[in-house]
Amino acid sequence: MKMTRVLVGLAAASVLLMAQPKVKSKAEAEAIQAIQNAADVDSRLAAIESMLTKFADTEFKPVLLQMATSLVQQKGDYEQTIIWGERTLEADPKNYTAMVMLANTIAQRTREHDLDREDKLGRAEKYARGAMDLLQTAQKPRPDITDEQWTAAKSDLNAQAHQALGFAAMARKKFDAAIAEFGLAATLANPPDPATYVRLADAQTQAGKFDDALATIEKVLVMPDLNAQVKQVAENVKANATRLKAAKKQ
């Protein structure tokens, strides 16, 4: 098995969209194998850091940094996502996937009353819009990616960028803007993401569009194999929209 394929198998699907690097030595190949063999996320991150230290000129650097960003984002580690994401952009300034991850991480963790709210939201929006701008002219990074796969991947990344803009709008209580962004994210996501529809329904509820919110939630609740946590949040949003709609009629 080629070591490049081994490494790709470790990362999120977005790593498939990166140009395929080459192994320069047996020692480098063994370092990649150590990443694959890592037993858990923390061990894998340590193996990535070790490889980056030992092989400073490795062609795998952007792939490894993006992989690490994805891993810490999945862990929900805000600070480390920012650190690894920014390291990725230092190595690869046009890495639209890292931009999307940073945009979502920053925007989702920003709250209405944060003293630095506008600074953080401005960064998130810059990353989101930067990624969308790059995706407009981005070419397939590898010849083995089909046109259909490339179109789907770009659509999903655009969906995630719009989701980040939706989070930013929610933090500013600009609910109509949030509805527009989450709506685009829901439409563009490939495959459809139930959580995005729940966020859309929440924005519709906050905007007082209760019928729209309830219709959106019904779409979620009939989706097959719905994650239990997403289902619970959806039911909470539905209950809130129902309660507020009834209160408005009184």
Backbone bond lengths (Angstrom), bond angles and torsions (degrees), N, CA, C in turn:
res aa  C-N    CA-C-N  psi(-1)  N-CA   C-N-CA  omega(-1)  CA-C   N-CA-C  phi
1 M - - - 1.477 - - 1.529 109.36 -
2 K 1.315 117.13 132.20 1.455 120.23 178.49 1.523 109.91 -66.00
3 M 1.344 116.13 140.14 1.461 119.91 -178.23 1.515 111.37 -65.17
4 T 1.332 117.85 -30.13 1.459 119.43 177.60 1.522 110.46 -62.43
5 R 1.311 117.24 -39.38 1.463 120.49 179.75 1.519 110.75 -70.51
6 V 1.337 116.32 -35.83 1.463 119.89 176.12 1.519 110.43 -59.19
7 L 1.333 115.94 -47.68 1.456 120.24 -177.28 1.516 110.97 -64.63
8 V 1.321 116.76 -42.72 1.463 119.88 179.02 1.514 110.54 -58.33
9 G 1.324 117.38 -37.26 1.452 120.47 -178.34 1.508 113.30 -65.61
10 L 1.330 118.10 -17.44 1.458 121.42 -178.80 1.513 112.89 -83.08
11 A 1.293 117.88 -23.25 1.455 121.34 -167.56 1.511 112.03 -99.10
12 A 1.322 114.03 173.20 1.459 119.77 172.84 1.512 108.91 -63.47
13 A 1.359 116.10 161.48 1.460 120.14 -176.12 1.516 112.08 -57.37
14 S 1.325 117.09 -27.49 1.466 120.04 -177.23 1.520 112.50 -62.97
15 V 1.337 118.80 -24.41 1.459 120.76 179.71 1.527 110.31 -65.92
16 L 1.326 116.85 -23.92 1.455 120.39 176.59 1.518 111.75 -61.65
17 L 1.331 116.05 -18.22 1.453 120.44 -177.89 1.521 112.75 -89.34
18 M 1.310 116.93 6.30 1.450 120.30 179.62 1.524 109.91 -98.95
19 A 1.329 116.22 149.80 1.456 120.67 177.43 1.524 109.86 -58.72
20 Q 1.334 116.17 142.08 1.454 120.58 -174.43 1.524 110.88 -80.76
21 P 1.347 118.45 116.04 1.466 121.51 -179.61 1.527 111.52 -80.19
22 K 1.329 116.38 175.95 1.453 121.79 -178.56 1.522 110.52 -122.21
23 V 1.320 115.08 143.50 1.458 121.78 176.04 1.526 109.11 -78.46
24 K 1.334 116.77 133.41 1.462 120.78 -174.94 1.526 113.91 -98.97
25 S 1.344 116.92 -18.26 1.460 118.78 -176.85 1.521 110.10 -158.15
26 K 1.317 115.38 166.53 1.464 120.95 176.65 1.524 110.28 -63.59
27 A 1.325 116.86 -39.29 1.464 120.44 -179.80 1.519 111.19 -63.62
28 E 1.333 115.72 -38.51 1.466 119.08 178.27 1.525 110.24 -67.22
29 A 1.321 116.15 -39.53 1.463 120.25 177.56 1.523 110.82 -61.60
30 E 1.321 116.19 -39.63 1.471 120.35 179.03 1.525 111.30 -66.60
31 A 1.333 116.34 -35.40 1.466 119.85 177.27 1.525 110.73 -65.51
32 I 1.328 116.27 -39.00 1.466 120.22 176.59 1.525 109.69 -64.67
33 Q 1.332 115.80 -41.33 1.464 119.99 178.68 1.521 110.72 -61.66
34 A 1.329 116.53 -36.32 1.471 119.96 178.67 1.523 110.95 -64.31
35 I 1.332 117.10 -34.77 1.461 120.36 176.29 1.522 109.52 -65.01
36 Q 1.330 115.98 -43.66 1.455 119.85 179.94 1.527 111.16 -62.59
37 N 1.317 116.92 -39.77 1.466 121.55 -174.59 1.524 113.77 -80.92
38 A 1.318 117.65 -4.72 1.472 120.43 -178.63 1.528 109.98 -57.83
39 A 1.318 115.56 137.16 1.464 120.65 -173.11 1.515 114.01 -78.94
40 D 1.333 117.54 -24.61 1.455 120.29 -177.85 1.523 109.35 -151.10
41 V 1.329 115.46 178.79 1.466 120.32 -175.38 1.530 111.64 -61.57
42 D 1.317 116.94 -46.30 1.463 119.44 -177.64 1.526 111.48 -63.06
43 S 1.335 116.80 -40.15 1.458 120.55 178.19 1.528 110.48 -65.83
44 R 1.320 116.08 -38.02 1.465 119.66 178.98 1.523 110.83 -66.81
45 L 1.321 116.62 -40.75 1.460 119.86 177.37 1.524 111.00 -62.90
46 A 1.323 116.10 -40.63 1.463 119.82 178.37 1.525 110.62 -64.19
47 A 1.328 116.74 -38.15 1.465 120.81 179.09 1.524 110.88 -68.00
48 I 1.319 116.39 -36.90 1.468 120.26 176.83 1.523 110.09 -64.50
49 E 1.328 116.50 -46.87 1.466 120.44 179.80 1.518 110.62 -61.53
50 S 1.338 116.36 -40.19 1.462 120.41 179.07 1.527 110.90 -62.48
51 M 1.321 116.84 -43.54 1.459 119.57 179.99 1.521 111.36 -65.14
52 L 1.324 116.38 -42.01 1.465 119.62 179.86 1.527 111.29 -63.81
53 T 1.322 116.98 -31.47 1.463 121.10 178.66 1.532 111.31 -74.12
54 K 1.341 115.07 -43.48 1.470 119.58 -175.82 1.526 112.39 -77.28
55 F 1.322 116.62 -29.11 1.468 120.16 -175.61 1.531 108.52 -126.98
56 A 1.318 114.99 73.85 1.469 120.95 -174.40 1.518 112.67 -62.12
57 D 1.335 116.80 -26.64 1.456 119.88 -177.62 1.536 112.68 -100.61
58 T 1.314 117.03 15.81 1.463 119.92 -177.83 1.529 111.87 -61.97
59 E 1.323 115.47 139.68 1.455 119.90 175.90 1.527 111.35 -70.65
60 F 1.320 116.24 -13.25 1.460 120.88 -179.50 1.526 113.28 -82.22
61 K 1.335 117.39 -3.10 1.472 120.14 -173.23 1.529 113.25 -52.80
62 P 1.346 120.57 -52.76 1.471 119.03 179.68 1.529 112.82 -60.90
63 V 1.357 116.35 -38.59 1.462 120.08 178.96 1.527 110.71 -63.13
64 L 1.327 115.59 -45.57 1.468 120.46 -178.62 1.519 111.90 -64.99
65 L 1.323 116.66 -42.55 1.461 119.95 -179.85 1.524 110.92 -65.72
66 Q 1.325 116.76 -41.70 1.465 119.26 177.86 1.524 110.71 -65.70
67 M 1.326 116.87 -39.59 1.459 120.90 177.72 1.525 110.77 -60.54
68 A 1.332 116.06 -45.10 1.464 120.14 179.54 1.522 111.11 -63.01
69 T 1.324 116.42 -40.13 1.470 119.97 177.18 1.518 110.78 -59.37
70 S 1.326 116.24 -44.38 1.458 120.69 179.49 1.527 111.41 -63.74
71 L 1.325 116.58 -40.39 1.464 120.86 -178.64 1.527 111.73 -64.34
72 V 1.339 116.98 -46.60 1.467 118.41 -178.10 1.532 110.90 -72.57
73 Q 1.336 116.69 -29.38 1.462 118.94 175.43 1.525 110.01 -64.39
74 Q 1.332 116.73 -42.63 1.460 120.74 178.12 1.527 111.77 -63.18
75 K 1.326 116.43 -30.38 1.466 120.68 176.35 1.523 111.93 -73.34
76 G 1.329 117.13 -15.85 1.453 120.86 -176.50 1.514 112.91 79.79
77 D 1.332 116.96 22.53 1.464 121.65 -179.20 1.527 108.58 -91.03
78 Y 1.328 116.55 98.11 1.458 122.33 -174.86 1.519 112.09 -60.15
79 E 1.331 116.51 -52.30 1.460 120.08 -174.70 1.528 111.69 -61.75
80 Q 1.346 116.56 -44.17 1.454 119.52 -178.50 1.526 111.86 -70.04
81 T 1.334 117.60 -31.50 1.465 119.71 175.99 1.518 110.39 -62.63
82 I 1.327 116.54 -41.48 1.457 120.13 178.75 1.533 110.12 -64.97
83 I 1.332 116.08 -44.51 1.472 120.19 -177.95 1.528 110.75 -62.49
84 W 1.326 116.38 -51.43 1.465 119.32 -178.03 1.528 111.24 -68.47
85 G 1.322 117.18 -37.26 1.459 120.04 179.37 1.516 111.72 -63.00
86 E 1.328 116.30 -42.58 1.462 119.53 179.57 1.522 111.54 -70.59
87 R 1.333 116.92 -32.78 1.465 119.55 174.42 1.527 110.26 -64.59
88 T 1.337 115.86 -37.31 1.466 119.91 177.90 1.519 110.53 -61.42
89 L 1.328 116.46 -44.34 1.464 120.32 -178.62 1.521 112.10 -70.68
90 E 1.318 118.23 -28.00 1.459 120.47 174.33 1.529 110.03 -64.32
91 A 1.338 116.02 -38.76 1.460 120.50 -179.45 1.524 111.99 -81.51
92 D 1.325 115.50 -29.07 1.467 120.79 -175.36 1.530 108.16 -144.59
93 P 1.339 117.80 82.76 1.471 122.02 -172.87 1.530 114.56 -58.90
94 K 1.324 117.99 -19.40 1.466 120.43 -178.93 1.529 111.66 -105.27
95 N 1.312 116.90 24.87 1.460 121.11 -179.97 1.529 109.15 -78.26
96 Y 1.326 115.93 92.55 1.465 120.63 -175.64 1.522 112.47 -66.46
97 T 1.334 117.43 -27.50 1.467 119.50 177.94 1.521 111.09 -66.72
98 A 1.324 116.69 -43.59 1.461 120.20 176.99 1.523 110.60 -63.27
99 M 1.332 117.09 -39.04 1.461 120.79 177.75 1.521 111.15 -59.45
100 V 1.330 115.92 -42.66 1.463 120.51 -179.57 1.525 110.28 -65.50
101 M 1.330 117.47 -42.68 1.460 120.17 178.70 1.526 111.21 -62.86
102 L 1.329 116.80 -44.08 1.456 120.22 178.52 1.524 111.26 -63.78
103 A 1.327 116.43 -42.99 1.465 120.21 -179.63 1.518 111.24 -58.44
104 N 1.321 117.16 -46.69 1.458 120.36 -178.85 1.517 112.56 -69.00
105 T 1.316 116.26 -41.25 1.468 119.77 -179.20 1.522 110.85 -62.57
106 I 1.326 116.89 -46.68 1.462 120.58 -177.74 1.525 110.87 -68.45
107 A 1.332 116.89 -48.12 1.470 120.15 -176.30 1.513 111.91 -65.25
108 Q 1.331 116.99 -40.40 1.465 119.98 -177.15 1.519 111.99 -68.50
109 R 1.320 116.97 -27.79 1.465 120.45 -178.03 1.527 113.28 -94.25
110 T 1.317 117.38 1.78 1.466 120.60 -179.38 1.514 110.01 -92.45
111 R 1.324 116.70 134.59 1.456 121.63 -176.65 1.529 111.20 -113.99
112 E 1.314 114.79 159.99 1.466 122.23 -175.37 1.515 112.69 -53.81
113 H 1.332 117.15 -39.86 1.465 120.10 -172.78 1.534 113.25 -101.34
114 D 1.312 118.90 12.08 1.462 120.74 174.76 1.533 109.41 -62.98
115 L 1.318 116.50 132.76 1.458 119.70 -179.20 1.529 111.89 -63.47
116 D 1.324 116.09 -30.75 1.463 119.98 179.59 1.527 111.30 -102.74
117 R 1.329 115.69 26.96 1.464 120.53 -175.42 1.521 112.44 -52.95
118 E 1.312 117.42 -51.20 1.457 119.76 -174.29 1.524 112.16 -67.80
119 D 1.324 117.19 -33.59 1.460 119.65 176.45 1.527 110.25 -63.23
120 K 1.334 115.90 -46.57 1.458 119.74 -178.61 1.519 111.56 -67.60
121 L 1.327 117.12 -44.16 1.456 119.42 -179.78 1.527 111.25 -65.74
122 G 1.336 116.11 -35.11 1.456 119.48 176.60 1.521 111.49 -62.24
123 R 1.343 116.83 -41.00 1.464 120.90 176.81 1.513 110.74 -63.72
124 A 1.335 115.72 -45.00 1.466 119.83 -179.01 1.524 110.97 -60.97
125 E 1.322 115.72 -44.62 1.468 119.61 -179.70 1.523 111.44 -66.02
126 K 1.317 116.92 -37.58 1.464 120.61 178.65 1.523 110.14 -62.39
127 Y 1.343 116.48 -44.06 1.460 120.04 178.85 1.530 110.65 -64.95
128 A 1.330 117.16 -44.87 1.466 120.65 -177.37 1.526 110.98 -62.57
129 R 1.319 116.09 -47.95 1.464 119.52 -178.14 1.530 111.33 -71.03
130 G 1.321 116.11 -32.82 1.464 118.96 176.08 1.515 111.23 -62.95
131 A 1.332 116.38 -42.12 1.465 120.35 178.14 1.519 110.87 -63.32
132 M 1.331 116.91 -44.27 1.466 119.67 -179.80 1.522 111.54 -63.81
133 D 1.319 117.01 -37.90 1.465 120.40 178.08 1.531 110.62 -63.27
134 L 1.331 116.15 -44.42 1.459 119.72 -179.93 1.521 112.23 -65.51
135 L 1.328 116.17 -36.64 1.464 120.21 -178.09 1.527 112.21 -67.63
136 Q 1.321 117.16 -23.55 1.466 119.56 -179.84 1.525 111.93 -61.73
137 T 1.314 116.43 -34.29 1.471 119.99 -177.17 1.530 112.82 -117.64
138 A 1.317 116.88 5.31 1.467 120.08 -177.66 1.528 111.05 -64.14
139 Q 1.320 115.64 136.24 1.453 121.84 177.64 1.530 109.93 -99.43
140 K 1.306 115.99 157.93 1.464 119.58 176.95 1.529 109.13 -57.55
141 P 1.329 117.81 125.66 1.459 120.01 -176.91 1.521 113.44 -76.55
142 R 1.349 116.76 -18.37 1.458 120.32 -177.84 1.516 109.98 -139.95
143 P 1.320 117.90 141.31 1.463 120.22 -177.43 1.521 114.17 -69.98
144 D 1.346 117.76 -20.27 1.464 119.06 -178.59 1.527 112.79 -82.09
145 I 1.319 118.09 -2.06 1.463 121.89 174.48 1.526 107.98 -86.02
146 T 1.320 116.99 125.93 1.454 119.77 -179.10 1.525 110.65 -75.33
147 D 1.317 115.44 162.19 1.468 119.76 177.52 1.528 110.47 -59.12
148 E 1.332 116.51 -39.20 1.464 120.02 -179.69 1.526 111.45 -65.31
149 Q 1.327 116.77 -42.57 1.470 120.57 177.95 1.521 111.10 -63.72
150 W 1.324 116.48 -40.73 1.458 120.89 -178.97 1.525 110.85 -66.53
151 T 1.318 116.57 -43.37 1.465 120.39 178.28 1.524 110.48 -62.16
152 A 1.324 116.64 -43.42 1.462 120.75 179.87 1.517 111.44 -65.43
153 A 1.331 116.45 -41.11 1.472 120.18 -179.49 1.522 111.12 -64.72
154 K 1.335 116.66 -44.00 1.468 119.45 178.63 1.525 110.86 -64.15
155 S 1.317 116.91 -39.36 1.462 120.42 179.30 1.526 110.84 -62.03
156 D 1.336 116.20 -42.16 1.462 119.75 -179.05 1.521 111.44 -68.18
157 L 1.334 117.59 -39.63 1.456 120.23 177.59 1.530 111.09 -65.49
158 N 1.317 116.81 -39.22 1.466 119.81 174.66 1.523 110.99 -62.91
159 A 1.328 116.45 -38.32 1.464 119.95 177.31 1.523 110.61 -60.40
160 Q 1.327 116.90 -43.66 1.464 120.84 -179.72 1.531 111.31 -66.53
161 A 1.328 116.59 -34.93 1.460 119.65 177.16 1.526 110.69 -66.34
162 H 1.325 117.36 -42.79 1.461 120.80 176.79 1.527 110.91 -64.99
163 Q 1.319 116.91 -34.86 1.460 119.50 176.72 1.523 110.66 -61.20
164 A 1.324 117.06 -42.60 1.464 120.59 178.00 1.524 110.87 -60.53
165 L 1.317 116.83 -40.73 1.467 120.07 176.85 1.526 110.80 -65.73
166 G 1.319 116.37 -32.60 1.465 119.98 175.00 1.521 112.00 -65.20
167 F 1.332 116.73 -42.60 1.464 120.44 176.35 1.531 110.57 -59.99
168 A 1.334 115.87 -42.05 1.464 120.13 -179.87 1.520 110.67 -63.04
169 A 1.319 116.90 -42.67 1.467 120.76 178.74 1.523 110.97 -64.08
170 M 1.315 117.89 -39.26 1.467 120.97 178.47 1.520 110.41 -63.42
171 A 1.336 117.42 -40.45 1.463 120.78 -179.96 1.523 111.26 -62.96
172 R 1.333 116.44 -27.89 1.464 121.26 178.31 1.537 111.84 -93.11
173 K 1.324 116.45 1.17 1.465 122.47 -176.67 1.537 112.08 60.30
174 K 1.311 115.51 31.60 1.464 121.39 174.54 1.527 106.44 -96.29
175 F 1.314 115.16 79.76 1.452 120.33 -168.03 1.522 113.69 -69.84
176 D 1.320 117.68 -35.14 1.466 118.98 177.79 1.528 110.67 -64.34
177 A 1.324 116.20 -39.84 1.463 119.85 177.01 1.529 110.04 -65.08
178 A 1.328 116.12 -40.08 1.462 120.16 178.66 1.524 110.76 -63.21
179 I 1.318 116.48 -40.27 1.472 120.49 178.38 1.531 109.98 -60.20
180 A 1.318 115.77 -44.58 1.467 119.88 -179.52 1.531 111.11 -62.54
181 E 1.338 116.78 -44.08 1.464 120.17 -176.96 1.527 111.53 -71.07
182 F 1.331 117.43 -45.38 1.462 119.42 178.30 1.525 110.95 -65.69
183 G 1.325 116.57 -33.28 1.453 120.09 176.79 1.520 111.52 -62.92
184 L 1.328 116.10 -44.21 1.464 119.74 176.51 1.523 111.21 -64.24
185 A 1.322 115.57 -41.81 1.462 119.54 179.26 1.526 110.94 -60.90
186 A 1.320 117.11 -42.39 1.464 121.04 179.92 1.521 111.14 -64.63
187 T 1.314 116.33 -38.17 1.461 120.92 -178.17 1.521 112.19 -72.11
188 L 1.333 116.34 -37.70 1.461 120.87 -174.09 1.526 113.82 -85.45
189 A 1.331 117.10 -22.36 1.465 120.11 -174.71 1.520 111.26 -59.79
190 N 1.310 115.20 139.13 1.464 120.77 -178.35 1.537 109.32 -139.17
191 P 1.333 117.75 102.88 1.467 128.25 3.80 1.529 111.52 -78.84
192 P 1.337 118.37 170.46 1.462 121.38 179.22 1.528 111.49 -56.95
193 D 1.313 116.11 139.77 1.459 121.77 -178.51 1.528 109.53 -106.87
194 P 1.335 118.35 111.35 1.467 120.51 -179.52 1.525 112.62 -55.95
195 A 1.336 117.51 -36.27 1.467 120.85 -178.09 1.518 111.37 -62.12
196 T 1.324 116.83 -34.21 1.468 119.69 178.94 1.529 110.14 -67.04
197 Y 1.314 116.66 -39.22 1.462 119.66 177.34 1.530 111.03 -64.81
198 V 1.334 116.80 -36.09 1.465 119.69 176.87 1.524 110.14 -64.57
199 R 1.315 117.00 -41.51 1.473 120.29 177.69 1.528 110.59 -64.27
200 L 1.322 116.23 -38.98 1.459 120.33 176.46 1.529 110.33 -61.28
201 A 1.319 116.91 -44.34 1.466 120.80 179.75 1.524 111.20 -64.09
202 D 1.326 116.87 -37.97 1.463 120.25 178.09 1.525 110.06 -64.48
203 A 1.340 117.39 -43.50 1.470 120.45 177.73 1.522 110.76 -62.85
204 Q 1.317 117.47 -39.74 1.465 121.04 177.83 1.528 110.97 -64.04
205 T 1.325 115.90 -38.77 1.472 119.98 177.09 1.519 110.77 -63.78
206 Q 1.335 116.12 -46.75 1.465 120.08 -179.44 1.522 111.72 -62.60
207 A 1.337 116.07 -28.55 1.470 120.54 178.84 1.528 112.19 -84.18
208 G 1.330 117.23 -0.79 1.462 120.96 -179.67 1.518 113.66 80.59
209 K 1.315 117.06 14.56 1.470 121.41 179.28 1.525 108.36 -97.78
210 F 1.325 114.68 71.02 1.458 120.69 -169.49 1.528 112.87 -68.12
211 D 1.295 117.92 -39.64 1.464 119.89 179.32 1.524 110.62 -63.93
212 D 1.324 116.35 -41.28 1.467 119.81 177.05 1.522 110.64 -62.35
213 A 1.327 115.69 -42.97 1.460 120.11 -179.67 1.524 111.19 -61.98
214 L 1.318 116.98 -44.47 1.458 120.68 -178.85 1.529 111.10 -66.14
215 A 1.324 116.70 -36.53 1.467 120.19 177.56 1.529 110.83 -66.58
216 T 1.326 115.80 -39.83 1.461 119.98 178.70 1.523 110.95 -64.80
217 I 1.328 116.22 -43.62 1.465 120.38 -179.39 1.521 111.22 -63.96
218 E 1.314 117.54 -36.92 1.461 119.58 178.72 1.521 110.93 -62.07
219 K 1.329 116.78 -34.71 1.469 119.90 176.15 1.530 110.48 -61.67
220 V 1.339 115.12 -38.93 1.460 119.82 -179.16 1.519 110.81 -68.61
221 L 1.319 116.95 -46.81 1.460 121.26 -172.27 1.526 113.57 -67.57
222 V 1.325 117.52 -17.46 1.467 119.34 177.32 1.528 111.84 -98.12
223 M 1.336 117.35 1.41 1.466 119.47 178.64 1.524 109.79 -69.70
224 P 1.330 117.42 138.32 1.475 120.10 -179.41 1.524 111.77 -70.67
225 D 1.331 115.28 149.75 1.470 122.01 175.31 1.526 112.35 54.38
226 L 1.324 115.76 41.65 1.463 120.38 -178.37 1.520 110.47 -69.84
227 N 1.328 115.91 130.46 1.459 121.53 177.46 1.529 110.31 -57.30
228 A 1.328 116.73 137.12 1.460 121.45 -174.99 1.528 112.00 -60.52
229 Q 1.328 117.18 -39.87 1.463 120.23 -179.73 1.522 111.00 -67.78
230 V 1.336 116.69 -42.64 1.461 120.57 178.21 1.528 109.53 -63.44
231 K 1.323 116.28 -40.48 1.470 120.25 179.04 1.523 110.84 -61.04
232 Q 1.337 116.65 -42.72 1.460 120.26 -179.68 1.521 111.21 -63.87
233 V 1.328 117.00 -43.46 1.461 120.12 178.52 1.531 109.87 -64.67
234 A 1.320 116.66 -40.71 1.464 120.59 178.69 1.523 110.99 -60.41
235 E 1.306 116.78 -42.75 1.455 120.38 179.07 1.527 111.42 -66.16
236 N 1.323 116.64 -35.03 1.469 120.06 176.23 1.525 111.24 -65.84
237 V 1.333 116.22 -42.39 1.466 120.28 177.95 1.523 110.04 -64.24
238 K 1.324 116.22 -41.06 1.466 120.26 178.30 1.534 110.97 -61.33
239 A 1.340 116.07 -44.87 1.471 120.23 179.57 1.526 110.74 -62.52
240 N 1.321 116.62 -40.28 1.467 120.52 -179.82 1.520 110.98 -66.51
241 A 1.332 117.10 -44.65 1.461 120.76 178.92 1.522 111.17 -63.56
242 T 1.322 116.39 -39.80 1.465 120.93 179.03 1.524 111.01 -64.68
243 R 1.342 115.83 -43.16 1.461 120.84 -179.77 1.524 111.03 -64.32
244 L 1.330 116.61 -46.23 1.460 120.07 -177.99 1.535 111.36 -68.21
245 K 1.317 116.49 -34.95 1.455 119.46 177.30 1.535 111.02 -64.22
246 A 1.336 115.70 -42.45 1.462 120.02 178.90 1.524 111.31 -65.94
247 A 1.340 115.80 -39.30 1.456 119.35 -179.58 1.531 111.15 -66.26
248 K 1.314 116.66 -33.71 1.454 120.48 -179.53 1.527 111.30 -66.97
249 K 1.314 117.29 -29.92 1.461 121.99 -177.72 1.537 111.62 -77.14
250 Q 1.321 116.87 -19.72 1.472 119.64 -176.49 1.521 112.22 -75.98
